[in-house]
Amino acid sequence: MPDYVDGDPEAMAAYSGQLKAPDMPGSLHRLGNGLNATGLFEGIAMTLLDKAATAEMTAFLAKITEDLVTDSAKVKTIAAGYTAADAASALTLATSSFKVAQQGLSLLKQASSSISQAPKSQETTDAPAADGSQASV
């Protein structure tokens, strides 16, 4: 049988004799053919399967959404806790810095007052002695 059938009626007839369309599924039979029990069952089964798959997917998406909302709330709560802890740490640090600064000022005041109140060492006068004796060189 030739591969080229154009213009050759015998080849065209042989080729067309080999062609066979697949049988129509039961769900695709036309109304004019009457009811087909197989097609009816197949259509009902596909409808039920579609409804079940839709229900499962809806339930799955609802659970995922609920989990996301729950996780979001937990993360917000944890973030608020960290923010509060950061604020408390900053306040503690500021308080400690203030105390250190106060102690430093107090120490500075004590040091300056002790320097100003230090007794003067032996005062020596450069006045000549009363007897008038001076050492000669």
C-alpha positions, 0 to 999 in steps of 0.5 A: 500500500503506497504512502501517497494516496492523493489522486489514487482512488484505490489507495484512498479506498484502502487507507479509508478502510483501515480508519476506525473511530473509537467508540463513543463513551456512554456519557457522550451519547446524544439525546436522540439515541435515548437514555444510556444507563452507562452514560447516566451512571458515568455522568452521576459518578463524575458529578459526585466525584467533582462535588467530593473533590470540591468539598475536600479542596474547600476543607483543605483551603479552610484549614490552611487559612485557619492555620495562617491566621493562627500563626499570624496571631501567634507571631504578633503576640511574640513580636509584642512580647519582644517589643515589651522586653526590648523596652524594659531592657532599654529602660533598665539600661537607661536607669543603670546609665543614670546611676553610673553617671550620678555615682561618677558626679558624686565621686567627682564632687568628693574629689574636688572637695577633698582637693580644696580642703587639703591642708597646706604643707608647712608655710615658709616665709621668705622674711629675714630672721629677726637677729639679722644674721645671714649666711654669707658666701 
